[in-house]
Amino acid sequence: MKMIVAMDTNGKHLTNYHTDKDRNPLFRESINAMTSTHNGNIFAIDSFERVVVLGKTEVINIYTGDSIDDDYDYKRFSPNSLVTTSLDNVIVGHSLYSDEFHVLNNSGILLTTYDLSNAGIGYVATLAITTEGQLDVLYAGCGVSPNFYKMTIAGC
């Protein structure tokens, strides 16, 4: 059974996340990436193309790729990486069927999407984030080329 185990700083187990409220397995195959937000929520990408958002004791949201723009409805959501910004939002990279970022708030609700194909960025495979001064700096690695892109972001 795939699960996420939350522990305190002394290694004491606090919560095991392995089933949903109906006792169905929460993670069906593998957990591909994780991040946490400042409010303590855990975001995990599972192999079934969704982002599972875990609160202190329960699942608070499962994000499956809603899009603000109806033009994206035909593209299957395929998240592969995620990072937490200094404003406590989560940037989800998905690229198998569309080169875009989805920005979620710290509860897993979609705030906006960004189409990366217009900037010539394709197949985002990895994300990392750091801060420089007051701004977040997002690094994106591409799976089809050896390129890394550095983007200064504000308001995310």
C-alpha positions in Angstrom: 0.0 0.0 0.0 1.4 3.4 -1.0 1.2 6.1 1.7 2.6 9.3 3.1 3.6 9.3 6.7 3.7 12.6 8.5 6.1 12.8 11.5 7.1 15.4 14.0 10.7 16.6 14.4 11.5 13.7 16.8 10.3 11.1 14.3 7.0 10.4 16.0 4.3 9.3 13.5 1.5 11.9 13.4 -0.7 10.7 10.5 -0.7 8.1 7.8 -2.3 9.1 4.6 -3.3 6.0 2.6 -7.1 5.9 2.0 -9.7 8.5 1.2 -12.9 9.1 3.2 -14.5 6.1 1.5 -11.5 3.9 2.4 -10.3 3.6 -1.2 -6.6 3.7 -1.7 -5.5 7.3 -2.0 -2.3 6.6 -4.1 -2.9 3.9 -6.7 0.6 3.3 -8.0 3.3 5.7 -7.0 3.9 9.1 -5.5 6.0 11.0 -8.1 6.6 14.3 -6.4 5.8 16.2 -3.2 5.9 19.6 -1.6 4.4 21.3 1.4 3.0 24.7 2.0 3.7 27.1 4.9 0.3 26.2 6.3 1.3 22.6 6.6 -0.6 21.1 3.7 1.1 18.4 1.7 0.8 18.3 -2.1 1.6 15.0 -3.8 1.5 14.0 -7.5 0.3 10.4 -7.9 0.7 8.3 -11.0 -3.0 8.7 -11.8 -2.5 12.3 -13.1 -3.7 14.3 -10.2 -2.4 16.3 -7.3 -3.6 15.1 -3.9 -3.7 17.9 -1.2 -3.5 16.6 2.4 -4.4 18.7 5.4 -3.4 17.9 9.0 -5.5 14.8 9.2 -7.4 14.3 5.9 -7.6 14.9 2.2 -8.7 18.4 1.6 -8.6 18.4 -2.2 -7.8 16.4 -5.3 -6.8 18.6 -8.2 -7.3 16.9 -11.6 -6.3 19.7 -14.0 -9.1 22.2 -14.2 -8.3 25.0 -16.6 -9.4 28.6 -16.6 -9.3 28.7 -20.4 -11.7 26.4 -22.2 -9.1 25.9 -25.0 -7.2 23.6 -22.6 -10.1 21.2 -22.0 -9.0 18.7 -24.6 -5.5 18.3 -23.1 -5.2 15.6 -20.4 -3.6 16.8 -17.2 -0.2 15.1 -16.6 1.6 16.7 -13.6 5.2 15.8 -13.1 6.7 18.4 -10.8 5.7 21.0 -8.2 7.2 23.7 -6.0 5.9 26.0 -3.3 6.4 29.7 -3.7 7.1 32.3 -1.0 3.5 33.4 -1.1 2.4 29.8 -0.2 1.1 28.9 -3.6 2.1 25.8 -5.5 3.3 25.8 -9.1 2.5 22.5 -10.9 4.4 21.7 -14.1 2.6 19.5 -16.5 3.9 18.8 -19.9 3.1 15.4 -21.4 0.1 16.8 -23.3 0.5 20.5 -22.8 3.4 22.8 -21.8 2.0 24.8 -19.0 2.1 25.7 -15.3 -0.9 25.5 -13.1 -0.7 27.8 -10.0 -2.8 26.5 -7.0 -3.4 28.2 -3.7 -2.3 26.4 -0.5 -5.6 24.5 -0.5 -5.2 23.2 -4.0 -7.6 25.5 -5.8 -6.6 26.7 -9.2 -5.6 30.4 -9.4 -4.3 30.6 -12.9 -2.5 28.7 -15.7 0.5 29.8 -17.8 1.1 28.5 -21.3 4.9 28.0 -21.8 4.9 27.1 -25.4 4.7 30.8 -26.4 8.1 31.2 -24.7 9.6 28.2 -26.5 9.7 26.1 -23.3 8.6 22.6 -23.8 8.3 19.4 -21.8 9.0 20.8 -18.3 10.3 17.8 -16.4 11.7 19.4 -13.2 11.1 22.5 -11.1 13.1 24.2 -8.4 12.6 27.5 -6.7 14.7 30.0 -4.6 14.4 33.6 -3.7 16.6 36.5 -4.8 15.7 39.6 -2.7 12.0 40.0 -2.7 11.3 37.8 -5.8 11.0 34.1 -6.3 13.2 32.6 -9.0 11.8 29.5 -10.7 14.1 27.1 -12.5 12.5 24.7 -15.0 14.4 21.8 -16.6 13.2 20.4 -19.9 12.9 16.7 -20.7 13.5 17.0 -24.4 16.6 19.2 -24.3 19.5 19.9 -21.9 18.1 23.4 -21.3 17.2 24.9 -17.9 15.2 28.1 -17.8 15.4 30.7 -15.1 12.3 32.8 -14.5 11.8 35.6 -12.1 8.2 35.5 -10.8 6.2 37.9 -8.7 2.7 37.6 -7.4 2.6 33.8 -7.3 
